[in-house]
Amino acid sequence: MFIALGIQLFVAVTYAAGKDDEHFSVDYCGMNCTQQEDGSWTACSGRNEECRCYHESGKKNGLCLSTTYIDFSQYGNPSDSDIAAASPRP
């Protein structure tokens, strides 16, 4: 049922996995979501509202997932002299 969603997530994770300075993760929140008669979707609760409903077009069932993306290239290199200069000294 969620083959297309799984493929999209796999492609996203595979793309990010090839880069050492990026991290992308997807976690299942332990619940599903469904489309209501009025077109709205049931809420995904838990994890401080990090969970969102992801569903395929035209489907009435979805998965509650939490996604995380971090671009480590925005941070300095750990061997940068500025970091060493800012370190506490004894």
N, CA, C and O of each residue as an XYZ file, in Angstrom:
360
protein
N       0.816     -1.180      0.000
C       0.000      0.000      0.000
C       0.868      1.254      0.000
O       0.522      2.244     -0.645
N       1.966      1.226      0.699
C       2.815      2.405      0.811
C       4.111      2.243      0.016
O       5.164      2.736      0.420
N       4.022      1.551     -1.113
C       5.219      1.282     -1.905
C       5.818      2.577     -2.444
O       7.028      2.781     -2.347
N       4.995      3.448     -3.009
C       5.515      4.693     -3.580
C       6.146      5.560     -2.502
O       7.207      6.145     -2.722
N       5.509      5.651     -1.342
C       6.071      6.423     -0.237
C       7.399      5.828      0.189
O       8.362      6.554      0.434
N       7.451      4.514      0.277
C       8.690      3.835      0.652
C       9.797      4.091     -0.343
O      10.949      4.287      0.042
N       9.459      4.092     -1.624
C      10.461      4.351     -2.664
C      10.969      5.782     -2.555
O      12.172      6.019     -2.666
N      10.070      6.740     -2.340
C      10.481      8.133     -2.213
C      11.400      8.320     -1.015
O      12.416      9.009     -1.110
N      11.049      7.712      0.104
C      11.884      7.826      1.296
C      13.225      7.152      1.080
O      14.255      7.662      1.520
N      13.224      6.007      0.404
C      14.470      5.298      0.124
C      15.385      6.156     -0.740
O      16.586      6.241     -0.485
N      14.819      6.787     -1.759
C      15.616      7.636     -2.646
C      16.187      8.812     -1.868
O      17.357      9.153     -2.040
N      15.384      9.435     -1.019
C      15.863     10.577     -0.233
C      16.969     10.159      0.720
O      17.983     10.848      0.834
N      16.786      9.043      1.402
C      17.799      8.565      2.342
C      19.053      8.146      1.590
O      20.164      8.425      2.042
N      18.895      7.481      0.448
C      20.046      7.057     -0.343
C      20.825      8.262     -0.852
O      22.055      8.250     -0.842
N      20.130      9.293     -1.293
C      20.793     10.502     -1.785
C      21.611     11.146     -0.671
O      22.771     11.507     -0.875
N      21.003     11.290      0.513
C      21.701     11.916      1.637
C      22.815     11.027      2.170
O      23.805     11.534      2.698
N      22.675      9.712      2.043
C      23.685      8.794      2.569
C      25.002      8.924      1.825
O      26.055      8.602      2.377
N      24.965      9.386      0.592
C      26.180      9.526     -0.184
C      26.988     10.761      0.175
O      28.090     10.947     -0.341
N      26.468     11.596      1.036
C      27.146     12.828      1.412
C      27.514     12.763      2.887
O      26.653     12.562      3.743
N      28.794     12.934      3.176
C      29.258     12.854      4.556
C      28.830     14.048      5.392
O      28.780     13.955      6.618
N      28.521     15.171      4.750
C      28.180     16.365      5.505
C      26.672     16.580      5.642
O      26.241     17.650      6.072
N      25.866     15.578      5.284
C      24.418     15.673      5.423
C      23.871     14.450      6.133
O      24.399     13.347      6.000
N      22.799     14.665      6.892
C      22.146     13.564      7.597
C      20.641     13.701      7.381
O      20.066     14.758      7.642
N      20.012     12.640      6.910
C      18.564     12.615      6.712
C      18.033     11.325      7.307
O      18.512     10.241      6.973
N      17.048     11.432      8.186
C      16.481     10.218      8.774
C      14.960     10.315      8.795
O      14.389     11.403      8.864
N      14.325      9.154      8.733
C      12.871      9.039      8.796
C      12.550      8.005      9.856
O      13.069      6.890      9.824
N      11.685      8.379     10.803
C      11.278      7.468     11.871
C       9.765      7.315     11.859
O       9.030      8.294     11.726
N       9.310      6.071     12.001
C       7.878      5.794     12.111
C       7.437      6.146     13.524
O       8.087      5.749     14.492
N       6.359      6.874     13.652
C       5.902      7.353     14.956
C       4.998      6.363     15.686
O       4.495      6.671     16.766
N       4.787      5.196     15.118
C       4.000      4.178     15.799
C       2.506      4.302     15.595
O       1.730      3.656     16.300
N       2.088      5.122     14.639
C       0.654      5.253     14.383
C       0.420      5.612     12.919
O       1.332      6.038     12.211
N      -0.806      5.432     12.493
C      -1.209      5.774     11.138
C      -2.158      6.962     11.183
O      -2.618      7.351     12.256
N      -2.451      7.532     10.038
C      -3.403      8.624      9.938
C      -4.399      8.288      8.828
O      -4.073      7.552      7.896
N      -5.598      8.824      8.933
C      -6.640      8.546      7.945
C      -7.339      9.838      7.542
O      -7.428     10.789      8.319
N      -7.829      9.847      6.312
C      -8.553     11.005      5.823
C      -9.996     10.919      6.295
O     -10.640      9.879      6.157
N     -10.502     12.012      6.849
C     -11.872     12.086      7.347
C     -12.834     12.426      6.202
O     -12.405     12.772      5.101
N     -14.108     12.325      6.471
C     -15.137     12.625      5.458
C     -15.049     14.068      4.952
O     -15.358     14.336      3.791
N     -14.627     15.004      5.824
C     -14.537     16.409      5.418
C     -13.233     16.739      4.682
O     -12.997     17.894      4.325
N     -12.384     15.722      4.452
C     -11.137     15.917      3.725
C      -9.925     16.162      4.608
O      -8.790     16.100      4.135
N     -10.154     16.439      5.889
C      -9.024     16.643      6.800
C      -8.421     15.296      7.192
O      -9.026     14.248      6.968
N      -7.235     15.332      7.774
C      -6.538     14.116      8.180
C      -6.450     14.056      9.692
O      -6.310     15.086     10.353
N      -6.533     12.851     10.242
C      -6.378     12.704     11.684
C      -4.972     13.154     12.072
O      -4.018     13.007     11.308
N      -4.873     13.702     13.269
C      -3.593     14.245     13.732
C      -2.633     13.137     14.142
O      -3.042     12.079     14.621
N      -1.372     13.401     13.947
C      -0.310     12.521     14.438
C       0.181     13.131     15.745
O       0.620     14.281     15.774
N       0.107     12.373     16.805
C       0.533     12.898     18.096
C       1.844     12.256     18.515
O       2.299     11.285     17.911
N       2.431     12.802     19.536
C       3.675     12.255     20.071
C       4.898     12.978     19.562
O       4.838     13.737     18.595
N       6.001     12.731     20.224
C       7.311     13.303     19.870
C       7.276     14.817     19.730
O       7.868     15.372     18.805
N       6.589     15.478     20.637
C       6.539     16.944     20.634
C       6.098     17.512     19.291
O       6.649     18.501     18.807
N       5.112     16.881     18.707
C       4.523     17.316     17.434
C       5.508     17.275     16.266
O       5.344     18.024     15.303
N       6.520     16.423     16.333
C       7.447     16.256     15.218
C       6.877     15.328     14.154
O       7.370     15.308     13.027
N       5.847     14.561     14.496
C       5.276     13.585     13.567
C       4.289     14.266     12.628
O       3.488     15.101     13.046
N       4.357     13.903     11.376
C       3.462     14.431     10.347
C       2.869     13.264      9.572
O       3.447     12.179      9.519
N       1.709     13.504      8.974
C       1.035     12.484      8.177
C       1.559     12.545      6.740
O       1.510     13.592      6.094
N       2.054     11.418      6.255
C       2.506     11.294      4.868
C       1.644     10.244      4.189
O       1.465      9.144      4.710
N       1.106     10.591      3.012
C       0.203      9.673      2.318
C       0.377      9.821      0.820
O       0.863     10.840      0.329
N      -0.023      8.796      0.114
C       0.006      8.832     -1.342
C      -1.222      9.573     -1.849
O      -2.261      9.577     -1.190
N      -1.111     10.195     -3.006
C      -2.248     10.879     -3.611
C      -3.368      9.890     -3.868
O      -3.140      8.793     -4.378
N      -4.571     10.285     -3.512
C      -5.735      9.449     -3.755
C      -5.972      8.370     -2.717
O      -6.992      7.683     -2.770
N      -5.067      8.204     -1.783
C      -5.224      7.187     -0.736
C      -5.826      7.827      0.507
O      -5.621      9.013      0.764
N      -6.564      7.046      1.270
C      -7.209      7.553      2.473
C      -6.477      7.158      3.751
O      -6.911      7.512      4.848
N      -5.366      6.426      3.620
C      -4.565      6.025      4.777
C      -3.139      6.510      4.583
O      -2.620      6.531      3.467
N      -2.521      6.895      5.677
C      -1.138      7.358      5.622
C      -0.371      6.901      6.843
O      -0.912      6.224      7.717
N       0.886      7.275      6.895
C       1.761      6.932      8.009
C       2.183      8.202      8.733
O       2.418      9.234      8.105
N       2.275      8.122     10.038
C       2.804      9.225     10.828
C       4.314      9.039     10.927
O       4.793      8.053     11.488
N       5.054      9.992     10.379
C       6.510      9.895     10.322
C       7.151     11.168     10.856
O       6.577     12.255     10.780
N       8.327     11.009     11.385
C       9.143     12.127     11.831
C      10.384     12.154     10.945
O      11.060     11.137     10.792
N      10.684     13.308     10.365
C      11.858     13.421      9.501
C      12.847     14.415     10.098
O      12.461     15.391     10.740
N      14.114     14.149      9.874
C      15.178     15.024     10.356
C      16.197     15.206      9.238
O      16.631     14.237      8.615
N      16.569     16.442      8.994
C      17.614     16.744      8.015
C      18.597     17.720      8.655
O      18.195     18.753      9.190
N      19.869     17.392      8.597
C      20.915     18.271      9.122
C      21.989     18.415      8.053
O      22.492     17.425      7.522
N      22.329     19.649      7.749
C      23.414     19.937      6.811
C      24.627     20.364      7.628
O      24.721     21.511      8.063
N      25.549     19.432      7.833
C      26.717     19.705      8.659
C      27.708     20.651      7.985
O      28.617     21.158      8.642
N      27.546     20.896      6.688
C      28.478     21.790      6.002
C      28.318     23.232      6.484
O      29.206     24.054      6.258
N      27.205     23.551      7.142
C      27.010     24.905      7.654
C      27.823     25.159      8.925
O      27.963     26.301      9.362
N      28.350     24.099      9.505
C      29.174     24.224     10.702
C      30.645     24.202     10.303
O      31.008     23.659      9.259
N      31.464     24.783     11.122
C      32.892     24.824     10.832
C      33.542     23.456     10.925
O      32.994     22.521     11.508
N      34.714     23.365     10.341
C      35.503     22.146     10.400
C      36.026     21.977     11.826
O      36.519     22.943     12.407
N      35.934     20.776     12.406
C      36.402     20.581     13.784
C      37.878     20.924     13.985
O      38.295     21.200     15.110
N      38.660     20.910     12.934
C      40.078     21.244     13.069
C      40.354     22.717     12.746
O      41.511     23.119     12.630
N      39.307     23.512     12.601
C      39.451     24.928     12.286
C      40.171     25.655     13.431
O      39.897     25.391     14.602
N      41.075     26.557     13.099
C      41.840     27.277     14.126
C      40.948     28.182     14.971
O      41.272     28.438     16.130
N      39.830     28.676     14.425
C      38.903     29.497     15.209
C      38.280     28.698     16.346
O      38.069     29.229     17.437
N      37.989     27.438     16.101
C      37.419     26.591     17.147
C      38.461     26.353     18.231
O      38.147     26.406     19.420
N      39.680     26.094     17.831
C      40.749     25.884     18.809
C      40.977     27.150     19.631
O      41.221     27.067     20.835
N      40.902     28.315     19.001
C      41.108     29.575     19.713
C      39.976     29.866     20.691
O      40.194     30.538     21.699
N      38.775     29.374     20.412
C      37.625     29.615     21.285
C      37.516     28.600     22.413
O      36.682     28.751     23.305
N      38.341     27.578     22.380
C      38.286     26.534     23.413
C      38.795     27.075     24.743
O      39.731     27.873     24.773
N      38.175     26.638     25.856
C      38.651     27.080     27.180
C      40.096     26.627     27.414
O      40.507     25.554     26.974
N      40.825     27.441     28.091
C      42.224     27.112     28.394
C      42.364     26.893     29.897
O      41.685     27.533     30.699
N      43.257     25.978     30.261
C      43.439     25.696     31.699
C      44.072     26.850     32.440
O      44.287     26.764     33.649
